Amino acid sequence: MKSNRQIVADAFAAWAAGTGYIADIFAPDMRWEIVGRSAASKTYDSAKQFAEEVLQPFGARFSADAPFRPVNIRAVYADEEQDTVTVVWDGEGTTIAGTRYRNTYAWFMTLEDGKVVDGTAFYDSIAFNELWQTVSPAP
């Protein structure tokens, strides 16, 4: 059986390669918190809510030719005793407006049975808000 660290690292690698997506390891009843004061900062009570309110409109702001993806995994830390994996990573993509979006993230994820059940995200909220406010999602 894969460790939680390996499950998360594999999911990030597939996302970076364009062969998978991080949401593939989200449990349906996952709780996800975006910390801070960005336009998306709050707690989401399910993977569906998080996808509908953040992931889908975020992804719809990017070009199909250069979607947002991880481009540099700075570190993956695991506390197997607490079933927690932390990933510090850089992501970027080209928006449908032709601009480049880059941000650095720190995600803290607790897993059960190989799925993320609790997540907390930190990132540059100013960069995120600029994207959210200046690039409208494609329909």
Summary of the structure (lengths in Angstrom):
residues: 139
radius of gyration: 14.4
end to end distance: 40.5
largest distance: 44.5
contacts: 403
relative contact order: 0.22
helix: 29%
strand: 41%
